Each structure stands twice: as C-alpha cells, then as structure tokens.
Amino acid sequence: MEPRRSAARRPAARRPAAPPDPDDPRPQRLRALTDLLTPTAVRLAVSLGVPDVLATGPRTADAIAACCGTDPRATLGLLRRLVTCDVLEEVRPRVFALGELGEPLLDDHLRAFLDLDGAAGHLDRAWAGLGHAVRTGTAAYPQVFGRGFWDHLAADPALAASFDAYMDQWAAVWVPAVAPGLAARAAHSIVDVGGGTGGLLAAVLEQDPTLFGTLVEQEASAERARERFTAAGLDERTSIVEGSFFDALPPGEPVYVLAQVVHDWPDDAAVAILRRCAEALPAGGRVLLVERVPDPDHPSRDHVVMDLRMLVVFGARERTRAEFAELARQAGLTLTSVEDAAHGLSFVELRRAG
C-alpha cells in the first residue's frame, strides 16, 4: 500500500505576466529534455529490426512493415518520425534508407543496449515507475512489470541471457582495470560471490598462475562460467558452487569478493549477504567489495544516475563510505579501507569485527 500523500496542497501555478520571450532558449531546452517520443521511437525501431531491414539498401514503408510484422500506416508514421531525427532518410516518397544516425544501429552492442525487449530495455522501461519509487522509496520495477527484476529473470531464460550479455559488455570495460588490483589483494585463493558468468574471476586468475578461485553463482550463470573457465584453460584452478549468496558460503577462504553485488539490494538484504560472508570468513580473512562510493555532498553525474536506477529497479542505492560502514557493522564486519579502483569503482575492504 502506498503511503498517504501529504495534505499540503501544491502551490497554484503562476500565470506569466507577459507572453513568453521568443529569444529565451530555456523552454526549448526543457521540451528537448522531456521529449519521450523520440527515444521511444528509436528504441522501437531497433526492437522491430528496422535497421536490419534497411541494411542492404532502401525499402518502401510497406516492405518494411511486412518484414517487421507491423501495421503499414502506423509504420509509415514511425519511419517519418525517425527521418526528423536523422535516423532515417526518405529518399523518395514512402521509400526509406538508413540516415546518419541509423547506420550505428547496425552495431550489435548498441542494438542490445537499445532493444526494448532485452535486459537493458527492461531496466530503462522501469523509469516509468520513477514516481512510485520517489514517493515510496521502494522498487518500481514490480509496479511496471508485475514482478521483481530477479523473479523476472528466473521466469524468462531469454531475458536472463540478455542480462548476462549486458553485464558482459559492462564487464569488458571495468574488469581488465580492476582484476590486477584484486589479484594483488588476494591470498592463495579467492571466492567470487555472485560473480555471474565468471569473467571477473577468470581475469583475476590470469593475473597470477598460483591463485585458485571459487565461483558462487546460480545454475544458469554457473553453466556459462564453466564454459568460460574451460575455454580459458582454468578448469584445474577453479571450482563452482551453485547457490545463492543468501545461503551458507564455502567457509575458511582468505578473500571473498562481492563485485557490484551489494548495490543491487536494499539494506536488509545487503546485510544478510554480508553476514553470510562474515560467517564464512576465517580469522585474518577479508571481504572485498567492488562498488561505487560517491561523495555524499558532491556525487558525480554517474553516481546520481546509478543511485536512481538502483532505487527504481531494486529499491536499493549507491552507498557512501559511512553507509557501507554501517552495513558492515550490522553484519559483524568492520570497514577498514576504501581505495579507488577504476571507472568510478572502489575497493571496499571489510574484516571481521573485533
């Protein structure tokens, strides 16, 4: 149930004393900032496969509609909207070709990001629930899609595979930069808790041939991780424990890594995850988080956007050093250091309290 709204009434809108100034650029900027049609139209075109249809040359609107399985008249309207933003060109009446901004849409990575039916598209479509999230402080994804994000992935293998691919794209950016630092902080072995398809663990082990690694992950991602480890020749230096980080973890290892895991969860769940690490941790062992740690007073633009995304999708947030310290305390751990890693990420080291 949503909380009752404040009884305070909104201030009445003020009428301008004079007609708008045609030389004032701010209204136009605001219209551009609040336009929903253009991004939706571009992403719909990607989802329907319009760039693929036009990859070999111009086609009529009717031919494009037939290929995409859409209504011809409505398709014509969509195509002409895309002409106005340089995604397409109308080379002859009702005949369309890729425009200046259309050709990049043939790139698989960009298409995966923009496809409304893929994981990235679902994450962005959840912005429709921003009002719910801001009013209640809870996740909006269930309001938009009828179930939580993780439940949605569990019920839809194609969406789960899309999410793994989406995370792999981001991992290709940050993993090579972070892996050397993790390897330097590791002892003879390391446990990657919730490590997805094993990309980070593989990169860490490749830094040091003496290291052994354990991945804790659920079945679908674990299977892909096995394939990755085999392809990389790491079978003899890796093991996989299928399960959740809410369950008991393999005990007694010197280093447990949670890379961009904690920010996906509200405080109570985050504490439960960290408590499992604390239970498994031997004397002298460490938990290493790879997370964004924003300045509480001057967060970067990326921190601000990611903080809102974590709220809308998961009911979670990006956390400051003080907030990580409090989570650690509740889990029986102590925050001992925060060090810059790369790409806006930090190493957050936790040890057993006392």
N, C-alpha and C positions, 0 to 999 in steps of 0.2 A: 504494500500500500504506500502510495506517495505521501510525504508529509504535507500537512495543511499549509497552504500558501499564506504568507503574511497578509494581515488585514490591511496593511498600508497600501494606499492606492498609488498608482503611477501618477507622476505629475502630468498635468494636461499638456498636450503638445502646444508649443508656442507658434503662433502664426507669424510668418515673416512680415516685417513692417514694409518691405518693398519687394518687388519682383526679383527673382534670383539673378545674380550677376552673371551674364553670359561669359565673362572673362575669368570667372572663378573656376579653376580646374578641379576643385575638390569633389563636387558632385559626380563628375565623370569618373574620377578615380574610385569613388565609392561604388558606383554602378559596376565598374570593372571588377572590383574586389568581391562583389556579392552576386555576380552572374553565376547561375547554376546550369544554364542551358549548355553553354559551350563545353565545359569539361565533361558533362554527361553525354553530349553528342559525340565527342571524340572517343570517349571510352566505349560507348555503344558501338561505334563503327568498328573498333578493334574487336570487341566481343563477337560481333556478327561476321567478322572476317572480310570486311570491305577492302582493306589494303591488300589482302591476298588475292582477291578477285581482280584488282587493278594492277597487280604486279607485272603482268605481261603486256599491259597497254590499255588504252581507253575502252570503256564499255558503256553501253546505254544504261539508263536508270532501270529499265525493265529487266535487262540481263543481270544487273547487279542484284535486283530484288529476287529474281529466280534463283540465283546462286546462294543467296543468304536466307531464302525461305521467308521473305518479308512482304508486306503489302506494297505494291508498286507505287501507289500515290503517296503513301507516307514515306516511303524510301526516298522518293524524289525530294520531298521537303527536307529530310535529313541531309541528303547529299548537298543540296544548295546551302544549307546552314554551314556545312563544312567548307564550302567554297569561300564563304565570307571570312573564314579564319585561316585561309591559305593551306588547309589540309588537302583539299581537292581543287581541281580546276574544271570548269565546264568548257571543254574545248570546242564543242558545238552544242546547240540546243539539245539538252537531255543526254548528252554524252560526256562522261566524266573520266578524268585521269588523276593520278596522284599529283598533289601540289608540293610546294617547297617543304611543308611540314608533314606531308604524307609519306614520303619515302623513308624517313626514320622509323615509321611504324612497321616496317618490314623486319626490323631487328627483333629477334626472339626475346631478348632480355627486356626491352622496353614494352613489347606486347604483353609479356607476362605481368609486368607491373600495372598496366592499364586495363587489362581484361577484367570486366566487371564480374565474371563468373569464377575467377581464380581467387586464391587466398588474399593477394594484395587488394583486389577489388572488394572483397568482403570486408577487409579491415577498413577501407575507405568508406564503404557504404554505411558502416556503423556510425559515421559522423552525423547521420540523420537523427541519431538519438542523443546528440550533444546536450540538448535542452534537458532531457531526463537526467543525464549524468551530472550536469551542473546543479540542477535543483536538488538532487538526492545524494550526490557523492557516491553513487553506485554505478556498476557497469550498465551501458546502454545496449550492448550487443544483443543480449537476450530480448530486449524490447523490440529490436529491429528484426531479428531473425527467429525469434521464438524459442531459442535455447542458447546456452553459453557457448563461447568460442571453442573450448576444448571438447565439449559434448558434440558440437557440430562436426569437428574434425573426426571424432571417433565414429560418427554415423555416416560419414561421406569419404570413402577412400580416395576419390579423385581430388577432393578439396584438401585432404591431408597430404597427398603427394604434391599438390601445388604449393602448399605451405612449406614443405621441406625444400622444394626448389627455390622458393622465395627466400628462405633463410640461407640457403647455399649461396645465393647471389650476394647477400649482405656479408656472409662469412668470407667470401673471396676478397672482400675489402679489408676487414679487420683481423681475420685470423693470422695471415702472414706477419702482421705487425705485432700481434700480441703473443704469438707462440714462443718466440725466443725468451720473452720475459717470464712466461710460465715455466718453461724448461729450466731456466736459471733458478727459479724458486722451488722447483721440485726436488724431492729426495730420490731414492731408488725407484719409487713407484708413485703413481698419481691416479686418482679416481675422478673421472669427469661425470658429474651427477647431472642427469638431464641433458646430455651432450648431443642430442639429435642424431644425425647420421654419422657422427664420428669425425667430422672434418677437423675440429679443433684438436682432438686427442691425437689424430694421425699427424698433424703438423707439429705438435709438441714432441712426439716420439721421434720424429725425423730430425729434430734438433740435437738429440742425444741418444746414441745407439745403446746406452746402458739402461735406459729407462724402460719400465714396464707400465702399461696402462690398463685401467678397467673402466669400461663404459657402463653406466646405469641408465637404461632407457627402455621405453615400452616397445612392444613387439614389432610394429611396422617399421619404426625408425631403426630399431636394433638390427633388423634384417638387412636394411640398406647399409648399415655400418659394417656388418660382416663382409659384405661385398667390397666395401671400400678398403677395409683392412687387408683382405686377401689380395686385391689389386695392387696395394702398396707394399706387399711383402711383409706385413706386420702381424701375421697370424700368431707367431710364436711369442710376440711381446704384448699381446692384447688378450683381454677376456671381456665378455659381455654378460652383464647381469640384467635380465629382463625384469622390469618392475618400475614402480613409481618412486619418486623421491619423498613421498609421504609414507613409504614403507621403510622398514629397517634396512640400512645400508651395509655393504661389506665392511666389517669392522677392522680397526687396527692399522689402517694405512696412514702414511705420514702427511699426505696432502689430498684434500678434497676440493675440487673446483666446481663452482656454480657460475657459469658464464652466461650472463644476461638471462638468468632464470628468475631471480628474486623480484625483479621489477615487473614480472608478469602477474604477481599475486598480491592481494590485499594483505594488510598487516598480520591478521591471524594465521593465514595460510603461510605467509613468508616465515613467520616464527616457527611454525610446525616443520617446515623444510629445514630451517637452520638447526632446530632441535634434533632432527634425525642425524645431521652431520655431527653435532656435539656428542650424541650418544655413541657414534662410531669412532670418534677421534681418540687416539691414544695420547698419553702424556707427551707433550712436546710437539704434537701434530698441529696442523694449521688448516683452516678453511680459507680458500682464496676466491673472492667474488670478482668477476669482471663486469663492472656496471658503470653507468654514467653517474657522476656525483656532482650535481650542479651547485654553484654558488647560491646560497639561499637568498641573497639580496640582488645578485646580478646574473641570473641564469642566461645562457646563450639562447638564441632563437631555436636551435635544435633541441635543447633541453625543454623549452617551453612546449614545443610541438609534441615531443615524445611523451611528456608528462600528461598532456591532454589525451593522447592516443591510449596510453596505459589506463587512464581513467575510463574512457569510453568503452574500450574493448574488454577490460578485465576488472574494472573497479580498483585498479592499483595505481602506482605512481612512480616517478623517478624520485630518489631519496637523497637527501643531503647527508653529510658525514654524521651529523648528530642523530638523524633518523636511522641510519644504519647501526649506529652505536646502541640505540635503544632496542632495535630488533635483536641485536646480538645479546644484549643483557637479558632480554626475556627468554632467549633460547639457551642461556647458560654459557655464553661466549663473551669474549671481550674484544672490542675493536682495537687493534694495535697499530695499524698504519693504513694510510691511503696514499697511493703513488700513481702519478699519471702513467697511462699505458700508451694508447694511440687512438686517433679518430674519435676523440671525445670520451673515451673509456678510461677507467681507472682500475688498478688492482686494490681491492679492499681486503686486508688481512685480518682474520679473526682467529683467536686462540681460546682454549678452554678457560673459563673464568676461575680465578683462584689458583 
